[in-house]
Structure formats: structure tokens, C-alpha cells
Amino acid sequence: MDSIRKGLRSGDIEKDTYERLTCSSCGDELGTKNDPDEIGIVRHCPGCGEQWRKIG
């Protein structure tokens, strides 16, 4: 699982004009999984199942 910053640099994730994150491969807006036992937030694509981690 890559970080959101790495996903943006590699082109896997795109930001629109309202700073919403979308998956480049399927065009869906990323959802959020917030597990209290883990550090950070996991953003996931409901269409293809890819996941990215936001730390901080």
C-alpha cells in the first residue's frame, strides 16, 4: 500500500478543482476507512479496490 503523496506523483490518483481525490484507472472518488487501531487514514477506491495510506 503506497502513500497518497506517492500515488499523486505516480499518476495513480488525481485531484479535481475542489481537491477531491479520484482514482485515475476507474475515475471513482476515493472513500475513507478510519480504523482506530491503526495510525493514519486509509483511502480506497470502491471501483477497483486499490488503497492508499495518509499519515499525519
MODELLER restraints for C-alpha pairs under 7 A, 6 or more apart:
rsr = mdl.restraints
at = mdl.atoms
rsr.add(forms.Gaussian(group=physical.xy_distance, feature=features.Distance(at['CA:1:A'], at['CA:51:A']), mean=6.08, stdev=0.5))
rsr.add(forms.Gaussian(group=physical.xy_distance, feature=features.Distance(at['CA:1:A'], at['CA:52:A']), mean=5.64, stdev=0.5))
rsr.add(forms.Gaussian(group=physical.xy_distance, feature=features.Distance(at['CA:1:A'], at['CA:53:A']), mean=6.84, stdev=0.5))
rsr.add(forms.Gaussian(group=physical.xy_distance, feature=features.Distance(at['CA:2:A'], at['CA:52:A']), mean=5.22, stdev=0.5))
rsr.add(forms.Gaussian(group=physical.xy_distance, feature=features.Distance(at['CA:2:A'], at['CA:53:A']), mean=6.30, stdev=0.5))
rsr.add(forms.Gaussian(group=physical.xy_distance, feature=features.Distance(at['CA:3:A'], at['CA:52:A']), mean=5.13, stdev=0.5))
rsr.add(forms.Gaussian(group=physical.xy_distance, feature=features.Distance(at['CA:3:A'], at['CA:53:A']), mean=4.63, stdev=0.5))
rsr.add(forms.Gaussian(group=physical.xy_distance, feature=features.Distance(at['CA:3:A'], at['CA:54:A']), mean=5.92, stdev=0.5))
rsr.add(forms.Gaussian(group=physical.xy_distance, feature=features.Distance(at['CA:4:A'], at['CA:52:A']), mean=5.36, stdev=0.5))
rsr.add(forms.Gaussian(group=physical.xy_distance, feature=features.Distance(at['CA:4:A'], at['CA:53:A']), mean=5.81, stdev=0.5))
rsr.add(forms.Gaussian(group=physical.xy_distance, feature=features.Distance(at['CA:4:A'], at['CA:54:A']), mean=5.76, stdev=0.5))
rsr.add(forms.Gaussian(group=physical.xy_distance, feature=features.Distance(at['CA:7:A'], at['CA:13:A']), mean=5.39, stdev=0.5))
rsr.add(forms.Gaussian(group=physical.xy_distance, feature=features.Distance(at['CA:8:A'], at['CA:14:A']), mean=6.14, stdev=0.5))
rsr.add(forms.Gaussian(group=physical.xy_distance, feature=features.Distance(at['CA:11:A'], at['CA:24:A']), mean=6.95, stdev=0.5))
rsr.add(forms.Gaussian(group=physical.xy_distance, feature=features.Distance(at['CA:12:A'], at['CA:23:A']), mean=6.28, stdev=0.5))
rsr.add(forms.Gaussian(group=physical.xy_distance, feature=features.Distance(at['CA:12:A'], at['CA:24:A']), mean=5.24, stdev=0.5))
rsr.add(forms.Gaussian(group=physical.xy_distance, feature=features.Distance(at['CA:13:A'], at['CA:21:A']), mean=6.50, stdev=0.5))
rsr.add(forms.Gaussian(group=physical.xy_distance, feature=features.Distance(at['CA:13:A'], at['CA:22:A']), mean=5.70, stdev=0.5))
rsr.add(forms.Gaussian(group=physical.xy_distance, feature=features.Distance(at['CA:13:A'], at['CA:23:A']), mean=4.83, stdev=0.5))
rsr.add(forms.Gaussian(group=physical.xy_distance, feature=features.Distance(at['CA:13:A'], at['CA:24:A']), mean=5.29, stdev=0.5))
rsr.add(forms.Gaussian(group=physical.xy_distance, feature=features.Distance(at['CA:14:A'], at['CA:21:A']), mean=5.73, stdev=0.5))
rsr.add(forms.Gaussian(group=physical.xy_distance, feature=features.Distance(at['CA:14:A'], at['CA:22:A']), mean=5.31, stdev=0.5))
rsr.add(forms.Gaussian(group=physical.xy_distance, feature=features.Distance(at['CA:14:A'], at['CA:23:A']), mean=6.40, stdev=0.5))
rsr.add(forms.Gaussian(group=physical.xy_distance, feature=features.Distance(at['CA:14:A'], at['CA:24:A']), mean=6.13, stdev=0.5))
rsr.add(forms.Gaussian(group=physical.xy_distance, feature=features.Distance(at['CA:15:A'], at['CA:21:A']), mean=4.77, stdev=0.5))
rsr.add(forms.Gaussian(group=physical.xy_distance, feature=features.Distance(at['CA:15:A'], at['CA:22:A']), mean=6.26, stdev=0.5))
rsr.add(forms.Gaussian(group=physical.xy_distance, feature=features.Distance(at['CA:21:A'], at['CA:29:A']), mean=5.96, stdev=0.5))
rsr.add(forms.Gaussian(group=physical.xy_distance, feature=features.Distance(at['CA:21:A'], at['CA:30:A']), mean=5.84, stdev=0.5))
rsr.add(forms.Gaussian(group=physical.xy_distance, feature=features.Distance(at['CA:22:A'], at['CA:28:A']), mean=5.47, stdev=0.5))
rsr.add(forms.Gaussian(group=physical.xy_distance, feature=features.Distance(at['CA:22:A'], at['CA:29:A']), mean=4.25, stdev=0.5))
rsr.add(forms.Gaussian(group=physical.xy_distance, feature=features.Distance(at['CA:22:A'], at['CA:30:A']), mean=5.48, stdev=0.5))
rsr.add(forms.Gaussian(group=physical.xy_distance, feature=features.Distance(at['CA:23:A'], at['CA:29:A']), mean=6.39, stdev=0.5))
rsr.add(forms.Gaussian(group=physical.xy_distance, feature=features.Distance(at['CA:23:A'], at['CA:30:A']), mean=6.65, stdev=0.5))
rsr.add(forms.Gaussian(group=physical.xy_distance, feature=features.Distance(at['CA:23:A'], at['CA:45:A']), mean=6.47, stdev=0.5))
rsr.add(forms.Gaussian(group=physical.xy_distance, feature=features.Distance(at['CA:26:A'], at['CA:47:A']), mean=6.58, stdev=0.5))
rsr.add(forms.Gaussian(group=physical.xy_distance, feature=features.Distance(at['CA:26:A'], at['CA:48:A']), mean=6.97, stdev=0.5))
rsr.add(forms.Gaussian(group=physical.xy_distance, feature=features.Distance(at['CA:28:A'], at['CA:45:A']), mean=6.57, stdev=0.5))
rsr.add(forms.Gaussian(group=physical.xy_distance, feature=features.Distance(at['CA:28:A'], at['CA:47:A']), mean=6.45, stdev=0.5))
rsr.add(forms.Gaussian(group=physical.xy_distance, feature=features.Distance(at['CA:29:A'], at['CA:45:A']), mean=6.81, stdev=0.5))
rsr.add(forms.Gaussian(group=physical.xy_distance, feature=features.Distance(at['CA:30:A'], at['CA:43:A']), mean=6.00, stdev=0.5))
rsr.add(forms.Gaussian(group=physical.xy_distance, feature=features.Distance(at['CA:30:A'], at['CA:44:A']), mean=5.34, stdev=0.5))
rsr.add(forms.Gaussian(group=physical.xy_distance, feature=features.Distance(at['CA:30:A'], at['CA:45:A']), mean=4.80, stdev=0.5))
rsr.add(forms.Gaussian(group=physical.xy_distance, feature=features.Distance(at['CA:30:A'], at['CA:46:A']), mean=6.99, stdev=0.5))
rsr.add(forms.Gaussian(group=physical.xy_distance, feature=features.Distance(at['CA:31:A'], at['CA:43:A']), mean=5.55, stdev=0.5))
rsr.add(forms.Gaussian(group=physical.xy_distance, feature=features.Distance(at['CA:31:A'], at['CA:44:A']), mean=5.24, stdev=0.5))
rsr.add(forms.Gaussian(group=physical.xy_distance, feature=features.Distance(at['CA:31:A'], at['CA:45:A']), mean=6.17, stdev=0.5))
rsr.add(forms.Gaussian(group=physical.xy_distance, feature=features.Distance(at['CA:31:A'], at['CA:46:A']), mean=6.94, stdev=0.5))
rsr.add(forms.Gaussian(group=physical.xy_distance, feature=features.Distance(at['CA:32:A'], at['CA:42:A']), mean=5.93, stdev=0.5))
rsr.add(forms.Gaussian(group=physical.xy_distance, feature=features.Distance(at['CA:32:A'], at['CA:43:A']), mean=4.59, stdev=0.5))
rsr.add(forms.Gaussian(group=physical.xy_distance, feature=features.Distance(at['CA:32:A'], at['CA:44:A']), mean=6.22, stdev=0.5))
rsr.add(forms.Gaussian(group=physical.xy_distance, feature=features.Distance(at['CA:33:A'], at['CA:41:A']), mean=6.40, stdev=0.5))
rsr.add(forms.Gaussian(group=physical.xy_distance, feature=features.Distance(at['CA:33:A'], at['CA:42:A']), mean=5.14, stdev=0.5))
rsr.add(forms.Gaussian(group=physical.xy_distance, feature=features.Distance(at['CA:33:A'], at['CA:43:A']), mean=6.12, stdev=0.5))
rsr.add(forms.Gaussian(group=physical.xy_distance, feature=features.Distance(at['CA:34:A'], at['CA:41:A']), mean=5.37, stdev=0.5))
rsr.add(forms.Gaussian(group=physical.xy_distance, feature=features.Distance(at['CA:34:A'], at['CA:42:A']), mean=6.41, stdev=0.5))
rsr.add(forms.Gaussian(group=physical.xy_distance, feature=features.Distance(at['CA:39:A'], at['CA:55:A']), mean=6.94, stdev=0.5))
rsr.add(forms.Gaussian(group=physical.xy_distance, feature=features.Distance(at['CA:40:A'], at['CA:53:A']), mean=6.76, stdev=0.5))
rsr.add(forms.Gaussian(group=physical.xy_distance, feature=features.Distance(at['CA:40:A'], at['CA:54:A']), mean=5.51, stdev=0.5))
rsr.add(forms.Gaussian(group=physical.xy_distance, feature=features.Distance(at['CA:40:A'], at['CA:55:A']), mean=4.37, stdev=0.5))
rsr.add(forms.Gaussian(group=physical.xy_distance, feature=features.Distance(at['CA:40:A'], at['CA:56:A']), mean=6.20, stdev=0.5))
rsr.add(forms.Gaussian(group=physical.xy_distance, feature=features.Distance(at['CA:41:A'], at['CA:53:A']), mean=5.81, stdev=0.5))
rsr.add(forms.Gaussian(group=physical.xy_distance, feature=features.Distance(at['CA:41:A'], at['CA:54:A']), mean=5.07, stdev=0.5))
rsr.add(forms.Gaussian(group=physical.xy_distance, feature=features.Distance(at['CA:41:A'], at['CA:55:A']), mean=6.49, stdev=0.5))
rsr.add(forms.Gaussian(group=physical.xy_distance, feature=features.Distance(at['CA:42:A'], at['CA:51:A']), mean=6.67, stdev=0.5))
rsr.add(forms.Gaussian(group=physical.xy_distance, feature=features.Distance(at['CA:42:A'], at['CA:52:A']), mean=5.74, stdev=0.5))
rsr.add(forms.Gaussian(group=physical.xy_distance, feature=features.Distance(at['CA:42:A'], at['CA:53:A']), mean=4.51, stdev=0.5))
rsr.add(forms.Gaussian(group=physical.xy_distance, feature=features.Distance(at['CA:42:A'], at['CA:54:A']), mean=6.13, stdev=0.5))
rsr.add(forms.Gaussian(group=physical.xy_distance, feature=features.Distance(at['CA:43:A'], at['CA:51:A']), mean=5.73, stdev=0.5))
rsr.add(forms.Gaussian(group=physical.xy_distance, feature=features.Distance(at['CA:43:A'], at['CA:52:A']), mean=5.22, stdev=0.5))
rsr.add(forms.Gaussian(group=physical.xy_distance, feature=features.Distance(at['CA:43:A'], at['CA:53:A']), mean=6.11, stdev=0.5))
rsr.add(forms.Gaussian(group=physical.xy_distance, feature=features.Distance(at['CA:44:A'], at['CA:50:A']), mean=5.71, stdev=0.5))
rsr.add(forms.Gaussian(group=physical.xy_distance, feature=features.Distance(at['CA:44:A'], at['CA:51:A']), mean=4.35, stdev=0.5))
rsr.add(forms.Gaussian(group=physical.xy_distance, feature=features.Distance(at['CA:44:A'], at['CA:52:A']), mean=6.32, stdev=0.5))
rsr.add(forms.Gaussian(group=physical.xy_distance, feature=features.Distance(at['CA:45:A'], at['CA:51:A']), mean=6.56, stdev=0.5))
